[in-house]
Structures are given as C-alpha cells and as structure tokens.
Amino acid sequence: ALDLFLNYVKHLVLSPERISFLVNGYSGSVLAISQMEAELEPVHHLGSRPWRLSPLPFDPKASQWAGSGKTLYSLGQRPIRSALEQIAIELQLITGEVTTDSRRNTPWWGKLLNQ
C-alpha cells in the first residue's frame, strides 16, 4: 500500500525532499523503519531524508485521540508531546527551544496553528 501511495505523492510534491515519514513507535507486527526503507529505496530513490524523523513513542493514553475530539498532543503524556515538538522543529514548522505545557496552547503550538 505504501508503494502505491508513494507513486501518487511523488507526483504531487515534485521532489522526494518534501516527503517525510512519521512512524508509530508501536512494537507490534509493523515493519521497522530500516526494513521499509530497504524495500522502497530501490524503486523510489528517496534517499535518507524522508526517514530522518524518530518514531513516535507508544502512548496508550494518546492512542485514544482518534474520534475523541481531542488531539494526539493534548491526550499524550510528556514523551509524546516532546516527540511532537521535536518533529515540528525538525520539519521547520517552529524554531528554537520549546516548553511543554500539557493542557494549554503553548506559544509554539499557537504559532504552528496560525501558519
């Protein structure tokens, strides 16, 4: 499924440099990032950039966000909130140091939503 999706997305974004994968850190039967990269690279020639983001840590509380009317960030515990903040920095959605405030819009989060 990811292979077909990549064929579609590559035409939309025009450059693999604009693609980033964010993998759920759940340790079930999903493939490891290195396995996905090894299977997709020979066909799609994405390089290492799309795979640079660390997986999201598993958070049972945050996993209930879908359909709850809340966000993954608002339901998540400190490790997942910190991971999301670091991802936002890596993707250059926000800059600088961030502080985690678990239940309110922090300045960085407000800035992200206002873009």
C-alpha positions as CSV (number, residue, x, y, z in Angstrom):
1,A,0.0,0.0,0.0
2,L,2.8,2.4,0.8
3,D,4.4,1.8,-2.6
4,L,1.2,2.8,-4.4
5,F,0.7,5.8,-2.2
6,L,4.3,6.9,-2.8
7,N,3.8,6.8,-6.6
8,Y,0.8,9.2,-6.2
9,V,2.5,11.5,-3.7
10,K,5.8,11.9,-5.6
11,H,3.8,13.4,-8.5
12,L,2.1,15.9,-6.1
13,V,5.2,17.1,-4.2
14,L,7.6,17.1,-7.2
15,S,10.6,16.2,-5.0
16,P,11.3,13.4,-2.6
17,E,13.0,16.1,-0.4
18,R,9.5,17.2,0.6
19,I,8.4,13.8,1.8
20,S,8.8,12.8,5.5
21,F,7.7,9.6,7.2
22,L,6.5,9.6,10.7
23,V,6.3,6.1,12.1
24,N,4.2,5.0,15.0
25,G,6.6,3.5,17.6
26,Y,4.2,0.6,18.4
27,S,6.3,-2.5,18.6
28,G,3.8,-4.9,17.1
29,S,4.0,-6.6,13.7
30,V,4.8,-3.5,11.7
31,L,8.0,-3.3,9.7
32,A,11.0,-1.5,11.2
33,I,11.9,1.8,9.5
34,S,15.1,0.2,8.1
35,Q,13.0,-2.6,6.5
36,M,10.6,-0.1,4.9
37,E,13.5,2.0,3.6
38,A,15.2,-1.1,2.2
39,E,12.1,-2.2,0.3
40,L,11.1,1.3,-1.1
41,E,14.6,2.7,-1.9
42,P,15.4,0.6,-5.0
43,V,12.1,1.7,-6.7
44,H,11.6,5.2,-5.4
45,H,15.1,6.6,-4.8
46,L,14.1,8.7,-1.8
47,G,17.4,8.8,0.0
48,S,17.7,9.1,3.7
49,R,16.0,12.4,4.3
50,P,12.4,11.2,4.4
51,W,13.3,8.7,7.1
52,R,15.1,11.1,9.5
53,L,12.2,11.5,12.0
54,S,12.3,9.4,15.1
55,P,9.3,7.2,15.6
56,L,6.6,8.4,17.9
57,P,6.8,6.7,21.3
58,F,3.9,4.4,22.1
59,D,1.5,6.1,24.5
60,P,-1.7,4.1,25.3
61,K,-3.5,7.2,26.5
62,A,-2.7,9.2,23.4
63,S,-3.7,6.3,21.2
64,Q,-7.3,7.1,22.1
65,W,-7.3,10.5,20.3
66,A,-8.9,9.4,17.1
67,G,-12.6,10.4,17.1
68,S,-12.3,11.8,20.6
69,G,-12.5,15.4,19.6
70,K,-9.1,15.9,21.2
71,T,-5.6,15.9,19.7
72,L,-2.8,13.4,19.9
73,Y,-0.8,16.2,21.6
74,S,-3.5,17.0,24.2
75,L,-4.0,13.4,25.2
76,G,-0.4,12.4,25.1
77,Q,1.9,12.2,28.1
78,R,5.2,14.1,28.2
79,P,7.3,11.7,26.0
80,I,4.8,12.0,23.1
81,R,4.4,15.8,23.5
82,S,8.2,16.2,23.5
83,A,8.5,14.0,20.4
84,L,5.9,16.0,18.5
85,E,7.6,19.2,19.5
86,Q,11.0,17.9,18.2
87,I,9.3,16.8,15.0
88,A,7.9,20.3,14.5
89,I,11.4,21.7,15.0
90,E,12.9,19.2,12.6
91,L,10.3,20.0,9.9
92,Q,11.0,23.7,10.5
93,L,7.4,24.3,11.4
94,I,8.6,26.1,14.6
95,T,12.0,27.3,15.7
96,G,14.1,27.3,18.8
97,E,13.5,25.7,22.2
98,V,10.0,24.7,23.2
99,T,8.5,24.1,26.6
100,T,5.8,21.5,27.2
101,D,2.5,22.6,28.7
102,S,0.3,19.6,28.7
103,R,-3.2,21.1,28.6
104,R,-3.0,24.6,27.0
105,N,-1.8,26.0,23.7
106,T,1.8,26.8,24.3
107,P,3.4,29.7,22.3
108,W,5.0,27.2,19.9
109,W,1.7,25.4,19.3
110,G,-0.2,28.6,18.8
111,K,2.4,29.7,16.2
112,L,2.1,26.4,14.4
113,L,-1.7,26.6,14.2
114,N,-1.6,30.2,13.0
115,Q,0.6,29.4,10.0
